[in-house]
């Protein structure tokens, strides 16, 4: 039988509660807070619920709760307050301290049974969920260690090192072509089509994890065939029309092959994300051969990049309250940014026309 501890200085209250609950639980009693804590010290792992009076001599209920919090017992034992009053401020204070529920006097048998039963079941579900979360966290930690170990082995392999060199060379090839276009625009039109270029190579751990998650073999051939984002470049432009002009000029250049295009500017993601994504097959010239390597190029305006950066930081924060409302506000911000981008583009066009 599950054990319940009833703590009340009034013997009559203890007897009434014992009679109500004795068919379903083993009911232990304590006449004050000190005796209750002694009892819990010996068998807190066995107690599934604590029925606690607040007003008691020597040590009141608040002192018992405070001690239970210090020892960590209140996380595992639901506390139900035995009370003859309905003061809102008292109940609020109790709930803030971690109390599960109230049992009001005079005692109604069905209500007492149901409140105790519900409190125990809720705590049992909570503890099971916490245990599962802890087990998953341990499993994920072990998985991360395995991924890191395998990634280190991957990095040590000569074929992988050569492949990453090729991806790095492809990034340099695209960056060079973009910088040449930028220099030409600066000379011809006295302005630059983009503000900055950011590039990155996917880490060995990320490559390993993605191949494993998608069920692909962990080989250099598999990386070439199945992953399009090992080499990544982000181009930050001032205006939306610069994005399309620059992308078009890049794709027209000799040797550049368009593998895939995703236009999230014309067709934004549901959360409001906007960017132009191109998967390009880019030629690199080695000592004895020409090879084609895939590079992912993302084009964004300054405003789009600002939004995407903040959205990413907020998205991966833990324990975010009102997530739906935040997503709604982010979508509104994304729409506002789109309006701002085109307003600024229109102002630039008017300035350019006035100069002409």
Buried (B, 14 or more C-beta within 10 A) or exposed (E): EEBBBBBBBBEEBBBBBBEBBEEBBBBBBBBBBBBBBEBBEEEBEEBBBBBBBBBBEEBBBBBBBBBBEEEEBBEBBBBBBBBEEEEEEBBEBBEEBEBBBBBBEEBEEEEBBEBBBBBBEEBEEEEEEEEEEEEEEEEEEEEEEEBBEBBEEBBEBEEBEEBBEBBBBBBEBBBEBBEEBBEEBEEEEEEBBBBEBEBEBBEBBBBBBBBBEEEBEBBBEBBBEEBBBBBBBBBBBBBBBBBBBBBEBBBEBEBBEEEEEBBBBEEBEEEBBBBBBBBBBBBBEEEEEEBBBBBBBBBBBBBBBBBBEEBEEEEEEEEEEEEEEBBEEBBEBBEEBBEEBBEBBEEBEEEEEEEE
